[in-house]
Amino acid sequence: MDDLETAILISFDECGTADPVLKSQALAYCQQLKETSSICSLCMERISYTEFVQVQFWCLQTIDEVLRLRYSSMNPNEKLNIRKSVEVLLLDAKVQNLEESYAKIANVEQVIMAVNALSKVLLHP
C-alpha cells in the first residue's frame, strides 16, 4: 500500500476512528493529486491492481470528475490514452474470475459512458 491508497482509506474513515487532523491531511493530499495532469493515468492504473474497493471507487469518481471538468482542455493524446486504458481494463477484467470480472466491467462501462457522453457534447454542442 502506498501513500495514495493510505490517504484514500483514511479519507473514507469507515470506522470513524481516524484522527481529524490526519483525515484532513489525507483529504488535502487526495485533492492535490486530483489537480495533477497525470491523475487519470494514475487512477486507471490503480483500478487495475488495488485490493481496496474504496480506492477503486475514489479512482472512478476522480476520473469522472476530471473528464467532466477538463475533457475539453485535454490534448488528443491524453484522450487517446484514457480510451486505451479503458480497453486494457476491460481485457484485464475478462481474465479474472467471473464475479470480479462483472464488477470491474461494470465500473469500466461507467468510464466509457462518461467519455462517450463528453465526446458527443463537445463535438456537437
TIMI-576055 format. One line per 5 residues: number of its first residue (from 1); their letters; for each residue x, y, z of N, C-alpha, C. Coordinates in steps of 0.1 Angstrom, whole numbers, always signed. Example, Ala and Ser with C-alpha at 12.3 -4.5 7.8 and 13.67 -1.06 7.14 Angstrom:
<atoms>
1	as	+132/-57/+78/+123/-45/+78/+132/-33/+78; +128/-22/+71/+137/-11/+71/+129/+0/+79
</atoms>
This chain:
<atoms>
1	mddle	+9/-12/+0/+0/+0/+0/+9/+12/+0; +6/+22/-9/+14/+34/-10/+7/+46/-3; +12/+58/-5/+7/+70/+2/-7/+73/-3; -10/+71/-16/-23/+74/-22/-34/+65/-16; -31/+52/-16/-41/+42/-11/-43/+45/+4
6	taili	-33/+48/+11/-34/+51/+26/-43/+63/+28; -40/+74/+20/-48/+86/+21/-62/+84/+18; -65/+76/+7/-79/+73/+4/-86/+66/+15; -80/+56/+20/-86/+48/+31/-88/+56/+43; -79/+65/+47/-81/+74/+58/-92/+84/+55
11	sfdec	-93/+89/+43/-103/+99/+40/-117/+92/+40; -118/+79/+37/-131/+73/+38/-135/+70/+53; -125/+67/+61/-126/+65/+76/-140/+59/+79; -142/+46/+75/-154/+39/+77/-157/+36/+91; -147/+36/+100/-149/+32/+114/-151/+45/+122
16	gtadp	-147/+56/+117/-148/+69/+124/-138/+70/+135; -127/+63/+133/-116/+64/+143/-104/+72/+139; -104/+77/+127/-92/+85/+122/-91/+98/+129; -79/+102/+132/-76/+115/+138/-81/+125/+129; -88/+135/+133/-94/+146/+124/-83/+153/+116
21	vlksq	-71/+155/+123/-60/+162/+116/-55/+153/+105; -53/+141/+108/-48/+131/+98/-58/+130/+86; -71/+129/+90/-81/+128/+79/-80/+141/+70; -79/+152/+76/-78/+165/+69/-66/+165/+59; -55/+160/+64/-43/+159/+56/-44/+149/+45
26	alayc	-51/+138/+48/-54/+128/+37/-63/+134/+26; -73/+141/+30/-82/+147/+20/-75/+158/+12; -66/+165/+19/-58/+176/+11/-49/+169/+1; -42/+158/+5/-33/+151/-3/-41/+145/-16; -52/+139/-13/-60/+134/-24/-65/+145/-34
31	qqlke	-69/+157/-28/-73/+168/-36/-61/+173/-44; -50/+174/-38/-38/+179/-45/-34/+170/-57; -36/+157/-55/-33/+148/-66/-43/+149/-78; -56/+152/-74/-66/+155/-84/-63/+166/-93; -55/+175/-89/-51/+187/-97/-40/+184/-107
36	tssic	-33/+173/-105/-22/+170/-114/-27/+165/-128; -19/+167/-138/-23/+163/-152/-23/+148/-154; -16/+141/-145/-14/+126/-147/-25/+118/-138; -34/+125/-133/-43/+118/-123/-51/+107/-130; -56/+109/-142/-64/+99/-149/-55/+86/-151
41	slcme	-43/+88/-156/-34/+76/-158/-32/+69/-144; -29/+77/-134/-27/+71/-121/-39/+63/-116; -51/+69/-118/-63/+62/-114/-66/+50/-122; -64/+50/-135/-66/+38/-143/-57/+27/-139; -45/+31/-135/-35/+21/-131/-40/+15/-117
46	risyt	-44/+23/-108/-49/+18/-95/-61/+9/-96; -70/+12/-105/-82/+4/-106/-78/-10/-110; -68/-11/-117/-64/-25/-122/-58/-34/-111; -51/-28/-102/-44/-37/-92/-47/-35/-78; -54/-25/-74/-57/-23/-59/-66/-34/-54
51	efvqv	-64/-37/-42/-73/-47/-35/-85/-40/-28; -84/-27/-27/-94/-19/-19/-105/-13/-28; -117/-17/-24/-129/-12/-31/-129/+4/-30; -126/+9/-18/-126/+23/-16/-117/+30/-26; -105/+24/-29/-96/+31/-38/-101/+30/-52
56	qfwcl	-107/+19/-56/-114/+18/-69/-125/+28/-71; -133/+29/-60/-144/+39/-61/-139/+53/-62; -129/+57/-54/-123/+70/-54/-117/+73/-68; -110/+63/-74/-104/+65/-87/-115/+67/-98; -125/+59/-97/-136/+61/-107/-143/+74/-105
61	qtide	-145/+78/-93/-151/+92/-91/-142/+103/-96; -129/+101/-93/-119/+111/-98/-119/+112/-113; -118/+100/-120/-118/+100/-134/-131/+107/-140; -142/+104/-134/-155/+110/-138/-154/+125/-137; -149/+130/-125/-148/+144/-122/-139/+151/-132
66	vlrlr	-127/+145/-134/-117/+151/-143/-123/+152/-157; -129/+141/-161/-135/+141/-175/-145/+152/-177; -154/+153/-167/-164/+164/-167/-159/+178/-167; -148/+180/-159/-143/+193/-158/-132/+197/-168; -124/+187/-172/-112/+190/-180/-112/+184/-194
71	yssmn	-122/+177/-198/-121/+169/-210/-119/+179/-222; -126/+190/-223/-125/+199/-234/-111/+205/-235; -103/+206/-224/-90/+211/-224/-79/+201/-225; -83/+188/-226/-73/+178/-227/-68/+177/-241; -55/+174/-243/-50/+173/-257/-54/+159/-262
76	pnekl	-54/+157/-275/-58/+145/-281/-51/+132/-276; -38/+134/-273/-30/+122/-267/-36/+118/-254; -39/+127/-245/-45/+124/-232/-58/+117/-234; -66/+121/-243/-79/+115/-246/-77/+101/-251; -68/+99/-260/-65/+86/-266/-60/+77/-255
81	nirks	-51/+82/-246/-46/+73/-235/-57/+69/-226; -67/+77/-223/-78/+73/-215/-86/+62/-222; -88/+63/-234/-96/+53/-242/-88/+40/-242; -75/+41/-244/-66/+29/-244/-66/+22/-231; -65/+30/-220/-65/+25/-207/-78/+17/-204
86	vevll	-89/+23/-208/-102/+16/-206/-102/+3/-213; -97/+2/-225/-96/-11/-233/-88/-21/-225; -77/-17/-220/-68/-26/-212/-76/-31/-199; -83/-22/-193/-91/-26/-181/-101/-36/-184; -108/-34/-196/-118/-44/-200/-111/-58/-203
91	ldakv	-100/-58/-210/-93/-70/-213/-88/-77/-200; -83/-69/-190/-79/-75/-178/-90/-80/-170; -101/-74/-170/-113/-78/-163/-118/-92/-168; -116/-94/-181/-121/-107/-187/-113/-119/-182; -101/-117/-178/-92/-128/-174/-93/-131/-159
96	qnlee	-100/-123/-152/-102/-126/-138/-114/-136/-135; -116/-139/-123/-127/-148/-120/-140/-141/-124; -151/-148/-126/-163/-143/-131/-169/-132/-123; -169/-133/-110/-175/-123/-101/-167/-110/-102; -154/-111/-100/-146/-99/-101/-147/-93/-115
101	syaki	-148/-101/-125/-149/-96/-139/-161/-88/-141; -173/-92/-137/-185/-85/-138/-184/-71/-131; -179/-71/-119/-178/-59/-112/-169/-49/-119; -157/-54/-123/-148/-45/-129/-153/-40/-143; -160/-48/-150/-165/-44/-163/-176/-34/-161
106	anveq	-184/-35/-151/-195/-25/-148/-188/-12/-145; -177/-12/-137/-170/+1/-134/-164/+7/-146; -158/-1/-154/-152/+4/-167/-163/+10/-176; -174/+3/-177/-185/+8/-185/-189/+22/-181; -189/+25/-168/-192/+38/-164/-182/+49/-169
111	vimav	-170/+45/-169/-159/+54/-175/-162/+56/-190; -165/+45/-197/-167/+45/-211/-179/+55/-214; -190/+53/-207/-202/+61/-209/-198/+76/-207; -190/+79/-197/-187/+93/-194/-178/+99/-205; -168/+91/-210/-160/+95/-221/-168/+98/-234
116	nalsk	-177/+88/-237/-185/+90/-249/-195/+101/-248; -201/+103/-236/-211/+114/-234/-203/+127/-236; -192/+128/-230/-184/+141/-231/-180/+143/-245; -176/+133/-252/-171/+135/-266/-183/+140/-274; -195/+135/-273/-206/+139/-280/-210/+153/-277
121	vllhp	-210/+157/-265/-214/+170/-261/-204/+181/-266; -191/+177/-266/-181/+187/-270/-180/+187/-285; -183/+177/-292/-182/+177/-307/-195/+182/-313; -206/+181/-306/-219/+185/-312/-227/+193/-301; -222/+205/-298/-228/+213/-288/-243/+217/-290
</atoms>
